[in-house]
Amino acid sequence: SAVRERMMMMGARVGAVATSLQGLQREQSQQGVGLRSDMVAAQQRLNYQMNEAQASLNQNDAAAVKKRLDAAERDLERLETFLGK
């Protein structure tokens, strides 16, 4: 389904962002600083929304999946912009 495809495509983007953020966190911790709190919060919201989207998908609730993916997309785009992707 289109919803499942969108979720898979977003999942790949989420993975790329997570990898980049981990690298940035390692780099910054070596310098004695932490990742910006708004970006940490965005990643936490993103992960929550993606988990909720998966749960809705498992329940065959396409409307709820779309709602969760729309919310996740906002944080994903914010993180991608922050990371220069």
C-alpha positions as CSV (number, residue, x, y, z in Angstrom):
1,S,0.0,0.0,0.0
2,A,1.0,3.6,-0.4
3,V,1.1,4.1,3.4
4,R,3.4,1.2,3.8
5,E,5.7,2.4,1.1
6,R,5.8,5.9,2.6
7,M,6.6,4.4,6.0
8,M,9.5,2.3,4.5
9,M,10.9,5.4,2.7
10,M,10.7,7.5,5.8
11,G,12.3,4.6,7.8
12,A,15.3,4.8,5.6
13,R,15.6,8.6,6.1
14,V,15.1,8.1,9.9
15,G,18.0,5.6,9.9
16,A,20.3,8.0,8.0
17,V,19.4,10.8,10.4
18,A,20.1,8.6,13.4
19,T,23.5,7.6,12.1
20,S,24.4,11.2,11.4
21,L,23.2,12.3,14.8
22,Q,25.2,9.6,16.5
23,G,28.4,10.7,14.7
24,L,27.7,14.3,15.6
25,Q,27.0,13.4,19.3
26,R,30.3,11.5,19.5
27,E,32.2,14.4,17.9
28,Q,30.6,16.9,20.2
29,S,31.1,14.8,23.4
30,Q,34.8,14.7,22.6
31,Q,34.7,18.5,22.7
32,G,32.8,18.4,25.9
33,V,29.5,19.7,24.5
34,G,26.2,18.0,23.9
35,L,23.7,17.9,21.1
36,R,21.3,20.8,21.0
37,S,18.3,19.9,23.2
38,D,15.8,20.9,20.6
39,M,17.4,18.4,18.2
40,V,17.4,15.7,20.9
41,A,13.7,16.4,21.5
42,A,13.0,16.3,17.7
43,Q,14.6,12.9,17.4
44,Q,12.7,11.6,20.4
45,R,9.4,12.8,18.9
46,L,10.3,11.4,15.6
47,N,11.0,7.9,17.0
48,Y,7.8,8.0,19.0
49,Q,5.7,9.0,16.0
50,M,7.4,6.3,13.8
51,N,6.7,3.7,16.5
52,E,3.1,4.8,16.8
53,A,2.8,4.7,13.0
54,Q,4.0,1.1,13.0
55,A,1.5,0.2,15.7
56,S,-1.3,1.8,13.7
57,L,-0.1,0.0,10.6
58,N,-0.3,-3.3,12.5
59,Q,-3.9,-2.4,13.3
60,N,-4.6,-1.6,9.7
61,D,-5.6,2.0,10.6
62,A,-4.4,3.9,7.5
63,A,-5.7,7.2,8.7
64,A,-3.8,7.0,12.0
65,V,-0.6,5.9,10.1
66,K,-0.9,8.9,7.9
67,K,-1.4,11.3,10.9
68,R,1.6,9.8,12.6
69,L,3.8,10.0,9.5
70,D,2.8,13.6,8.9
71,A,3.9,14.4,12.4
72,A,7.1,12.4,12.0
73,E,7.8,14.1,8.7
74,R,8.0,17.6,10.4
75,D,10.6,16.5,12.9
76,L,12.5,14.4,10.2
77,E,12.7,17.5,8.0
78,R,13.8,19.6,10.9
79,L,16.6,17.1,11.7
80,E,17.6,16.8,8.1
81,T,17.9,20.6,7.8
82,F,20.0,20.7,11.0
83,L,22.3,18.0,9.6
84,G,22.5,19.7,6.2
85,K,20.9,16.8,4.3
